[in-house]
């Protein structure tokens, strides 16, 4: 995690969170004082971590935490008053929001921050894996469409069409997908 957004009202909490984030090697730290400002900033750019110190001027922070967590790109730590902790935690944990009760304990917040970093790293690995799998699926779809065109236009069998694509890819030193895309251009126009 490299970038963080702090959503809080007080300068004291900005200093506390900034100190903790600097110790955890966060390079880019932005701060805002309302959920509205946070929503506008989040539309412009993504953050690896969003810390929301509730309550805020314009809302409790719970809706913002759930909204950010639902986007799937940021880890969210929601800091709430201890009397609301159980209720808010129950409402937000399904969305993946880490909730911490006030008053803040440095060691507990540090542990929560480390947990958020670990979860963020795992999420990024899973997103990268998902992206690779999506790419493979798209490659297979394009190659299969090209095979179907070879079968229908050149009257090849499925095995012959497959072998044709493989041989062209090897001979031209390009991917099977590139060969398939060339076939699609030739026969679908």
Rosetta blueprint (number, residue, H / E / L):
1 X L
2 X L
3 X E
4 X E
5 X E
6 X E
7 X E
8 X L
9 X L
10 X L
11 X H
12 X H
13 X H
14 X H
15 X H
16 X H
17 X H
18 X H
19 X H
20 X H
21 X H
22 X H
23 X H
24 X L
25 X L
26 X L
27 X L
28 X E
29 X E
30 X E
31 X E
32 X E
33 X L
34 X L
35 X H
36 X H
37 X H
38 X H
39 X H
40 X H
41 X H
42 X H
43 X H
44 X H
45 X L
46 X L
47 X L
48 X L
49 X E
50 X E
51 X E
52 X E
53 X E
54 X L
55 X L
56 X L
57 X L
58 X L
59 X L
60 X L
61 X L
62 X H
63 X H
64 X H
65 X H
66 X H
67 X H
68 X H
69 X H
70 X H
71 X H
72 X L
73 X L
74 X L
75 X E
76 X E
77 X E
78 X E
79 X E
80 X E
81 X E
82 X H
83 X H
84 X H
85 X H
86 X H
87 X H
88 X H
89 X H
90 X H
91 X H
92 X H
93 X H
94 X H
95 X H
96 X L
97 X E
98 X E
99 X E
100 X E
101 X E
102 X E
103 X L
104 X L
105 X L
106 X H
107 X H
108 X H
109 X H
110 X H
111 X H
112 X H
113 X H
114 X H
115 X H
116 X H
117 X H
118 X H
119 X H
120 X H
121 X H
122 X H
123 X H
124 X H
125 X H
126 X H
127 X H
128 X H
129 X H
130 X H
131 X H
132 X H
133 X H
134 X H
135 X H
136 X H
137 X H
138 X H
139 X H
140 X H
141 X H
142 X H
143 X H
144 X H
145 X H
146 X H
147 X H
148 X H
149 X H
150 X H
151 X H
152 X H
153 X H
154 X H
155 X L
156 X L
157 X L
158 X H
159 X H
160 X H
161 X H
162 X H
163 X H
164 X H
165 X H
166 X H
167 X H
168 X H
169 X H
170 X H
171 X H
172 X H
173 X L
174 X L
175 X L
176 X H
177 X H
178 X H
179 X H
180 X H
181 X H
182 X H
183 X H
184 X H
185 X H
186 X H
187 X H
188 X H
189 X L
